[in-house]
Structures are given as C-alpha cells and as structure tokens.
Amino acid sequence: MERFTEKYTIRVTDSGVRMTDQEGNCLDFTAGEALMLLDILRNEEAELNDMAEKASPLPVNIRV
C-alpha cells in the first residue's frame, strides 16, 4: 500500500490563507477570497464527495 504524501500545506496567516505545495509554490488568499472559496467548496461538497468515492479504489469517509 502506498503511503499518503502531503501535497499542500495550508496555513491561516494574519492576512488570510497561504497554500504551499511541495516545491514551495504558494497561493495566497485574502480573508475575503478564502471565505468565497470556502463557500464555493461547501456548495459543491456533495458532488465532490461523489467524485472522490468513484475515483477511490477503497471506501473513504472524511468528516469535518
């Protein structure tokens, strides 16, 4: 079984949210932008869960 590797590090900073990949590339979001992204992801949650279930060879349940 392949071990899980972290692809991104997400940090909440004084100015918003910073996502950093393994190569050090960063995406910075202001607090407002991060909240808009969160809203979009919440609205698409059901569809994203279905897509993840279909793509996964093993059943995975992630609850936040």
C-alpha positions in Angstrom: 0.0 0.0 0.0 1.4 3.4 -1.0 1.8 5.8 1.9 -0.1 9.1 1.9 2.0 12.1 1.0 1.0 15.6 1.8 0.6 17.7 -1.4 -0.2 21.0 0.2 0.4 22.8 3.4 -2.4 25.3 4.3 -1.8 28.0 6.9 -4.0 30.7 8.2 -2.0 33.8 8.5 -2.6 37.4 9.7 -3.5 38.4 6.2 -5.6 35.4 5.1 -4.7 31.9 3.9 -1.5 30.6 2.3 -1.4 27.2 0.4 2.1 25.9 -0.3 2.9 22.9 -2.5 5.9 20.5 -2.1 8.0 22.6 -4.4 7.5 25.8 -2.4 5.0 27.4 -4.8 2.4 29.5 -2.9 -1.1 30.6 -3.4 -2.1 33.5 -1.1 -5.8 34.3 -0.4 -7.1 37.3 1.5 -9.6 36.5 4.2 -12.4 37.5 1.8 -11.1 35.4 -1.0 -10.6 32.4 1.3 -14.2 32.8 2.5 -15.5 32.9 -1.1 -13.5 29.7 -1.9 -14.9 28.0 1.3 -18.5 29.0 0.2 -17.9 27.5 -3.3 -16.5 24.3 -1.9 -19.4 23.9 0.6 -21.9 24.4 -2.3 -20.1 21.7 -4.3 -19.4 19.3 -1.4 -22.0 16.6 -2.4 -20.7 16.5 -5.9 -17.0 16.4 -4.8 -17.8 13.6 -2.4 -19.4 11.6 -5.2 -16.4 12.2 -7.4 -14.0 11.2 -4.7 -15.9 8.0 -4.0 -16.0 7.0 -7.6 -12.2 7.7 -8.0 -11.2 5.8 -4.9 -10.3 2.1 -5.0 -11.1 1.9 -1.3 -14.1 3.5 0.6 -13.1 6.7 2.3 -15.2 8.7 4.6 -13.9 12.2 5.6 -15.9 14.2 8.0 -15.1 17.8 9.0 
